[in-house]
Amino acid sequence: MTETLTAPPAVIDYQAVAIGNIRMMLSLRGLKQSDLAAYMGKHRQNLNRMINTGAQWSFNDMCRAAQFFGVSIDTLMRPDLTQSELKGNGGLPVVNVDDLRLRGGAWKAPAMVLAA
């Protein structure tokens, strides 16, 4: 009788998947890490370190990132997420981006809601 060895199921690093999806969303939507950092209430350098060094993200940080992009946490952590799926809304951010930018004077226009 022959025994068949099966490999244990692959362990998915959901944080790495989410960071990859965050990079993809930033790129597709023409946004910068500084935009996300401002929304999350972090310095750009801190967010850059979180994205590039594999530093552990808090659950709240992941939630804020998902809110910024207008997606669910599930979507943010999908290993099979594609660019074509993300382009379904025209590549526009789906958050109210005026909250932090207008206070800093970066945008002089009235409150801008890019998508509902």
Secondary structure, DSSP 8 states (H G I E B T S, - for coil): -------------HHHHHHHHHHHHHHHTT--HHHHHHHHT--HHHHHHHHHH-----HHHHHHHHHHHT--HHHHT-TT--HHHHGGGTT---SBTHHHHTTTTS--SS--B---
